[in-house]
Amino acid sequence: MQTRRLGDTDLELTTVGLGTWAMGGPWQFGWGQQDDDEAIGAILKALDMGINWIDTAPAYGLGHSEELVGEALKQTSERPLIATKCGILWNEKKEKISCLKEVRQECHASLKRLGVEVIDLYQMHWPDPDEDVEEAWEEMVRLKDEGKVRYLGVSNFNVGHLERVQKIHPVASLQPPYSMLHREAEDELLGYCAENNIGVVAYSPMQRGLLTGKFTPERLAELPLDDHRRRNPDFHEPKFGTAMDLVEQLKEIAERNGKTCAQLAVSWVLRRPEVTAAIVGARRPAQIAETALAGDWFLSETDIEQIETLLAQRQAKLK
């Protein structure tokens, strides 16, 4: 699989990285129950497919996602690059607590769960609480200076947040949401990152499964009650219906290229030169075996133009 340099670092990332949000199991923003053996299998399959980096976070399953990554690493001689995060704690009800006061403790806990001596990319998960961003970033810089982490990145930041922390220490990467259904990153963020040599690792390129070609109204109705997607506006009308209509049209483009809709969604995100890589989630080995192949597919200009027309038509329906 092709690789791209992450910003101003020496990290060469495969264009597809494995995301472990869904495999963490139940919590406030979970995806329902998860089979741990399937999750570990997905991690090992990702490595078999040539993926060289894994993105996780303590919040995913309240530490469980990191534990699964650590367990998988014990079962392979390969050492992928590890990206994890800080800034989200939780209570006894498995509810999210935004906190930037315990960055050091969080880092040590992540190192233990992952079973590694150093984290390759340590990211502030959200700039929340806003007033604590600089203090937390300074603590992350100290962890880097101590050799606990190699590079520092951020997630879910806007340009204003990036400028604030850039004054303290360079940002290696930004992790924004980016997909055909959510293109807000194109407005300012991608340009800013290109100008400042900040790598971009886009998350949710398949928009939580909506763009895989496998989602239907019936599947939506069958989602577990603890699947956070039930509360997400994208899974309610009119957005859901227009997304399903779009996917039917995207399938034709994918099929004429001998690809799947999921691969098309990921390749579309990677068409932008500012994007270093896409984080592709998986809960089972077969899922990442499919989507990993998008890392080496380059969309034609004709395909891109046709997709742009379809996206404009969907947007017009939502107005």
C-alpha positions in Angstrom: 0.0 0.0 0.0 1.2 3.5 -0.8 2.4 5.7 2.0 2.5 9.4 2.6 4.6 11.5 5.0 2.7 12.8 8.0 3.3 16.6 8.0 6.7 17.6 9.3 7.5 14.3 10.8 9.4 11.2 9.8 6.3 9.0 10.0 5.3 7.4 6.7 1.7 6.3 7.0 -0.1 3.9 4.8 -3.0 5.8 3.2 -5.4 3.7 5.1 -5.1 3.3 8.9 -7.2 1.1 11.1 -9.7 2.8 13.4 -10.7 1.1 16.6 -13.6 3.2 17.8 -16.4 0.7 17.1 -14.5 -2.3 18.4 -14.2 -0.9 21.9 -17.6 -2.0 23.0 -20.4 -0.3 24.9 -20.2 3.3 26.3 -22.1 6.5 25.7 -20.9 6.7 22.1 -20.5 3.0 21.5 -21.7 0.8 18.6 -23.3 -2.0 20.6 -21.8 -5.2 21.7 -18.5 -6.3 20.2 -16.9 -9.8 20.0 -13.3 -9.3 21.2 -11.9 -12.2 19.1 -13.3 -10.6 16.0 -11.8 -7.3 17.0 -8.4 -8.7 17.5 -8.8 -10.6 14.3 -9.5 -7.3 12.5 -6.4 -5.7 13.9 -4.2 -8.6 12.8 -5.9 -8.7 9.4 -5.2 -5.0 9.0 -1.5 -5.7 9.5 -1.6 -8.6 7.1 -3.1 -6.2 4.5 -0.1 -3.9 4.8 -1.6 -1.2 7.0 1.1 0.2 9.2 -0.7 2.3 11.8 -3.6 2.0 14.2 -5.7 4.8 15.7 -7.4 4.3 19.1 -8.3 6.3 22.2 -9.0 5.6 25.9 -12.6 6.7 25.5 -13.3 3.9 22.9 -15.0 1.3 25.2 -13.5 3.1 28.2 -10.0 1.7 27.8 -11.1 -1.5 26.2 -10.1 -0.6 22.6 -6.5 0.2 23.7 -6.5 -3.2 25.6 -7.5 -5.0 22.4 -4.8 -3.3 20.5 -2.3 -4.3 23.2 -3.5 -7.9 23.1 -3.2 -8.0 19.3 0.3 -6.7 19.4 1.3 -9.6 21.6 0.2 -11.9 18.8 2.3 -10.5 16.1 5.9 -9.6 15.5 4.9 -6.5 13.5 5.1 -3.2 15.3 2.6 -0.8 13.7 2.7 2.9 14.5 0.3 3.7 17.3 -1.9 6.8 17.6 -4.0 7.4 20.6 -5.6 10.3 22.4 -6.2 12.2 25.6 -8.9 14.5 27.0 -11.9 12.3 27.6 -12.6 10.6 30.9 -15.8 8.8 32.0 -18.1 8.2 34.9 -19.7 5.0 36.4 -22.6 5.4 33.9 -20.1 5.1 31.0 -20.8 8.7 30.1 -18.2 11.0 28.5 -16.5 13.6 30.7 -14.4 16.2 28.9 -11.2 16.8 30.9 -7.8 18.2 30.0 -6.4 18.2 33.6 -5.2 14.6 33.7 -3.2 14.3 30.5 -0.1 12.8 32.2 -2.1 10.2 34.0 -4.0 9.4 30.8 -0.8 8.9 28.9 0.7 6.5 31.5 -2.6 4.5 31.5 -2.6 4.3 27.7 1.0 3.1 27.6 0.1 0.4 30.1 -3.0 -0.8 28.2 -1.2 -0.7 24.9 1.8 -2.5 26.2 4.2 -0.1 24.5 7.0 2.1 25.7 6.3 5.1 23.5 3.2 6.4 21.7 4.0 7.4 18.1 1.3 10.0 17.8 -0.5 11.5 20.9 -3.5 13.6 20.1 -5.8 15.9 22.1 -9.2 14.3 21.4 -11.3 17.5 21.6 -10.5 21.1 22.5 -12.8 20.8 25.5 -12.9 22.5 28.0 -11.7 25.4 25.8 -10.0 27.3 28.6 -7.7 24.3 29.4 -6.4 23.7 25.9 -3.1 25.5 26.2 -2.2 24.0 29.6 -3.0 20.5 28.4 -0.9 21.1 25.2 2.0 22.2 27.4 1.8 19.0 29.4 1.7 17.0 26.1 4.9 18.8 25.1 6.5 17.7 28.4 5.6 14.1 27.7 7.2 14.4 24.3 10.3 15.9 25.8 10.4 12.9 28.2 10.2 10.4 25.4 6.8 9.1 26.3 5.4 10.1 22.9 7.1 10.9 19.6 4.8 13.4 18.0 1.8 15.5 19.0 -1.4 15.9 17.1 -5.0 17.2 17.7 -8.5 16.0 16.8 -11.6 18.0 16.1 -9.8 21.3 16.2 -10.8 24.4 14.1 -8.2 26.8 12.7 -8.5 29.1 15.7 -7.6 26.2 18.1 -4.7 25.2 15.8 -3.3 28.7 15.9 -3.4 28.8 19.7 -1.4 25.6 20.2 0.9 26.2 17.3 2.3 29.2 19.3 3.4 26.7 22.0 4.6 23.7 19.9 4.2 22.6 16.3 1.2 20.4 15.5 2.2 17.3 13.7 -1.3 16.3 12.6 -5.0 17.1 12.6 -7.7 14.5 12.8 -11.0 16.0 11.4 -14.2 14.3 10.3 -14.3 14.2 6.5 -16.5 12.3 4.1 -18.8 12.9 1.1 -21.6 13.7 3.6 -19.5 16.1 5.8 -17.1 18.3 3.8 -16.7 21.1 6.3 -12.9 20.4 6.5 -12.6 21.7 2.9 -13.7 25.2 4.0 -10.6 26.2 5.9 -8.9 23.3 7.6 -7.3 21.5 4.7 -5.8 24.7 3.3 -4.5 25.8 6.7 -2.9 22.4 7.3 -1.3 22.4 3.8 0.2 25.9 4.4 1.5 24.9 7.8 2.8 21.4 6.9 0.3 19.7 9.3 -0.6 16.2 8.4 -4.3 15.3 8.0 -5.7 12.0 9.1 -9.4 12.0 8.2 -11.9 10.0 10.3 -15.3 8.6 9.4 -14.7 8.5 5.6 -17.5 6.0 5.3 -19.7 8.2 7.6 -20.3 5.6 10.3 -21.3 3.0 7.7 -23.7 5.0 5.7 -21.5 5.1 2.6 -20.5 1.4 2.6 -23.4 0.3 0.4 -24.6 -2.1 3.0 -26.8 0.2 5.1 -30.6 0.0 4.6 -33.7 1.2 6.5 -34.1 -2.3 7.8 -30.6 -2.4 9.2 -31.1 1.0 10.8 -34.2 -0.3 12.5 -32.3 -3.3 13.8 -29.4 -1.2 15.4 -28.9 -2.1 19.1 -30.5 0.4 21.5 -27.0 1.3 22.7 -25.6 2.1 19.3 -24.9 5.8 19.3 -25.9 6.1 15.6 -29.6 6.0 16.6 -29.1 9.5 18.0 -27.1 10.9 15.1 -28.9 13.3 12.8 -27.3 11.6 9.7 -29.4 8.5 10.6 -32.7 10.5 10.7 -34.8 11.9 7.9 -34.3 13.7 5.6 -30.5 13.1 5.7 -30.8 9.3 5.9 -33.0 8.9 2.9 -31.0 11.3 0.7 -27.8 9.4 1.8 -29.4 6.1 0.7 -30.4 7.5 -2.6 -26.8 8.8 -3.1 -25.3 5.5 -2.3 -27.4 3.7 -4.9 -25.9 6.1 -7.5 -22.4 5.7 -6.1 -22.6 2.0 -6.5 -22.8 2.3 -10.3 -19.5 4.3 -10.2 -17.8 1.7 -7.9 -19.0 -1.3 -9.9 -17.8 0.0 -13.2 -14.4 0.3 -11.6 -14.6 -3.2 -10.1 -14.7 -1.7 -6.6 -17.2 -1.5 -3.7 -19.0 1.5 -2.4 -17.0 1.5 0.8 -13.8 1.5 -1.2 -15.1 4.4 -3.3 -15.9 6.4 -0.1 -12.4 6.0 1.2 -10.7 6.7 -2.1 -12.7 9.9 -2.5 -11.3 11.2 0.8 -7.8 10.3 -0.3 -8.2 12.2 -3.6 -7.2 15.4 -1.7 -3.5 16.1 -1.6 -3.8 17.6 1.8 -5.0 14.3 3.3 -2.2 12.1 4.5 -4.4 9.1 5.3 -7.9 7.9 6.1 -8.9 6.2 9.3 -11.0 3.2 8.4 -13.0 1.5 11.2 -13.6 -2.2 11.3 -15.2 -4.6 13.7 -14.4 -7.8 11.8 -11.5 -9.1 9.7 -13.6 -9.1 6.5 -14.4 -5.4 6.8 -10.8 -4.2 6.8 -9.8 -6.8 4.2 -12.3 -5.0 1.9 -11.6 -1.3 2.7 -7.8 -1.6 3.0 -7.8 -2.0 -0.8 -9.0 1.6 -1.2 -5.5 2.7 -0.2 -4.2 2.0 -3.7 -7.1 3.1 -5.8 -6.9 6.5 -7.5 -10.2 7.9 -8.7 -10.3 9.3 -12.3 -11.2 12.9 -13.0 -14.4 11.6 -14.6 -15.4 9.7 -11.5 -14.6 12.7 -9.3 -16.6 15.0 -11.5 -19.6 12.6 -11.5 -19.5 12.3 -7.7 -19.3 16.0 -7.4 -22.5 16.3 -9.4 -24.3 13.7 -7.3 -23.2 15.4 -4.0 -24.5 18.8 -5.3 -27.8 17.2 -6.2 -28.1 15.7 -2.7 -27.3 19.0 -1.1 -30.0 20.7 -3.1 -32.6 18.2 -1.8 -31.7 19.0 1.8 -32.2 22.8 1.4 
